[in-house]
Amino acid sequence: MQQTRNLMGMHITVEVRDGDEKQGCDRVFEYFQYIDETFSTYKPNSAISQINRGELAESQYPPDIKKIFMLAEETKKATRGYFNIWRPEGFWDPSGIVKGWAIWQASLLLERAGHKYFFIDAGGDIQGQVEDAGSQSWRVGIRNPFKHEEIVKVLSITSQGVATSGTAERGQHIYNPFKPGQQLLEIVSLTIIGPNIYEADRFATAAFAMGREGINFIESIEGLEGYMIDSQGIATKTSGFEQYVTN
C-alpha cells in the first residue's frame, strides 16, 4: 500500500509492503503530525516556537526537543561548525536535522511493529527498508536541478537513506554559518547516501553549506557517498558512489 499526504509543508509518501499495510501507513503519518506540532517554527503553539519566544525554560523542554538539541550540537562539532541550528536572526531552527531524524524514527516505529519492507519519502529525503539482501531494492531518482522533470541518476538502495540538499525545491534556504549574509552559489545540488536517512540528511545540509569542499568532506566520512552538481552543471562524486547507480 502506498499513501501520500501533505504534512510539515511537504508531500510525504509512505509505502508498506508487508503486514497490516494501512495501519503501518497511518502510524507514520500520525508520527509526522506530532513532529510538526512540536518542531514547526511556523506554528505559534509548537514547542520550538514557545522556546523561541522565551516562554519555556530549559527544564520544561519536551524530551524530543532536548534530544534534537543534543544531536544538533553533536553534528555541529562533527562538521566543524558548518551545521548550526541557531539562526543569525536570533532564533532556533532545527529543521535541518529534524526531518531526517523524524523519517528515521518513523522507520524504527515500522520496524518495531514488525514491518520489514517499506519506503518513506518526506520532501525528497528517503529511507528504504528491505527484508534481506535478496529482496527487491528501492529505486531513487536524482533530479536535474536545472530541469526538474529530468532524472540524471537512478540509485538502487536497500536499507539505507538518501538525502538531497539544494536550491531546486525550496530556493536558497541553507547558509554558511561563517558567512551568514552571503548566498551559496557554487553548488546547486548535493545528494548523500548513508546508512540511514538521519546520517545522510544532517551531513548533506552541512556539506552543502561548505560549497565545493563539501564533497571532499563527505568522502572523508566512512559509510557516506555523495553526488554534487555545481552551478555550471558539472557533477562530482565520491569514490564509492557508482555502486548504487543503476543507469
N, C-alpha and C positions, 0 to 999 in steps of 0.2 A: 504493500500500500504506500502511495506517495501523496502527501498533502503539502500545500503551500499557504502560508498566512503572512499577513503584514504586521510585524511587531518590531518595536525598537527602531522605527523609521526605515525598515528594510524588509525585503522578502526573505522569509525563512522557509526552506523546503526540507522536509523530513521524509525519508523513505525507509520503511522497515519491511524486511522480507521473511521474518520468521516469528513464531509465537503469536500472541494477540497483537496484531499489527496496529489496529486502531487505538488500542489502549497505549501502546508504545508511542505513537504519534502524539496523542493527547497529553501524555506525561511530559514530553519535550516542550510542547507549546505552553503548558501551564508553568513550567520552569522558566521559560523565557519571559513570560508575563511578570513573574516575580522579579527577575533580573531588571526588567525595565522599570518597575515601580521602585526598585531600590537604588539603581545607579544612574537613571536618566538625569542629565543636567537640564533637561527641558521641562521636567515635571516638577512643579513647585513643592509638592509634598513628598518627593523622594528623599531618602536618607542623605544622599550626596548633596542635594540642594539645601537641605537643612544645615548640613555641615558647612557648606559654603557661605551660608548666611550667619554662621556663628551660633546657631540655635541648639546644637548638640555638643556637649563636652566629649572629650575622647573616651571617657569611661562609659559613655552612652552609645558609642558606635555599635551598630549591629555586627555580629561575628563575621559575616561575609565582607563587610566594609573593612574591618581590621585585617582580614586575610588579603584582600586586594591591595591595601596599602603596604602590607609586608612584602607581597610579591612584586609590587611596583618598585620598592626600594631595592630588592634583590636584583631586579632587572636593570635598574639604573646603574648599580655597581658593575654588573656583568657587561654593560655596554659603554663603559667609560663616560657615563653621564648623558649619552645621546637619547636614552629613554627617560622621560620625565613627565609625570602626570600633573605637576604644578605649572600652571599657565602664567605667563608674564602679566596677564591682566589681573592676576590676584585671586585665582580660584583653582580648585582641584577638578581635573577632568580625566577620569580613569578609563575612558572609552578605548584607549589604545591597548589596554590589557584585558578589559572586561569581556569583550566579545569573544576572543579566542578562549579565554578561561571558561566562559559560560558554555560555549559549544562543547568543550572538553568535559565539563561537569555533566552536561546533558547526556553525553555519550556514556559516561560512567553510570548514570541513572538507568539507561537502557541495558547496560551490561549486568547491573545488579538485578534487574528484572528478568534476566535470562536470555536477552536478545544477543545474537552473535553475528547478525548480518544486517547492517543498516548504514545510512548515509545522512549526514546533517550538513546543510548548506545555509549559512546565515550571511547574507550580503556578499557572497563570493568567497567567504572563508569556509573551509570544508574539513570535516572529519569523516573518514571512512572506517568501516569495520567489516572484516570478513571472518568467517568461522575458522578457516585454516588455510594453509598455503595453497591447497588445491582448489579453493573456492574462486569463483569468477571475481576478478578485480573490478574496481570502480574506475571510470574514465572521467578525467577532469580536463577541461579546456582552458588554455591561457589566451585571453583576448588580445587582439592587436589594439594598443591604446590609441592608435591613430584612426583605426577603422573598427568600430565597436562590434560590427556584425561578423568580423573575420577572426578565426581562431588560428593562432600562429603555432601553437604546440598542443598536442594531446598527451596527457600524462596517464599512466596506469598506476593506481595506488591500491594498497590492501588496507591494513590497519594503520593509517597514517593521516597527518594533517597537511593541508595546503592553504597557504595564506598569500594574498597579493596586496601590496601597498602601492598606491599610485594616485594619479590625478584624474584618471579617466572616469571613475564613478562619482566621486564627491568633490572634484576640483582640488584646489590646493588646501589641504587640511592638516598636513604634517609639517612641522617646523623644526629647524635646527635649534636646540635649546641654547647653544652658544652664540647664535646669531638670530635672535627671535624676530627681528624686523626684516629679515632677508628671505625672499622666496626661494624655494628649492626648484631649480630649473635644469639641473644637469641630467636627471633621470626622470622617466615618466612611469615606469612600472618595475616592480621587483616582486617576483614570486618565490616563495620559500616552501620547501617540502621538509617536514620534520617528523619526529616520532609520534607527535600528536599536535593538534591544532593550537594548543596553548603555546608550545615552544615555537612553532612556525610563526604564529601571529606576533608575539612580542618581539621576536628578533627581526621580523620583516619591517615592523614600524621603526625600530632603531636603525636598522641598516639603511632604510630609505633616507632617513634624516642625515646619514653620513655622506650622501651623494655617491660619487663614483667609487669611493673607498668601501662602500657598503658590501659589495660583492666579495671583496677580499676578506672582510670581517666574517662573512658567512662561511667562506672557505676554511677559515681557521677554527670553526666550531664543529666538533665531531657530531655526526648524526644529522646535520643540516645540509641541504643542497639548494642552490638558487639559480634564478634566471633573470637577468636585468636587461631592460631596454632603455637606452638613453634618449635624449631629446632629438638626436639625429636619426633614430630608428635602428641603431646598431645594438645588437644583443651580445651580452657576455654571460657565460655560465660557469658554474663551479665544476670541478673535475669529475664529480660523480653524478651530475645531473642527468646525463643521457640514459642512465639505467632505467629511468622512469618514463622515457619518451616512447610513444608508440607510432608517431608519424614523422 
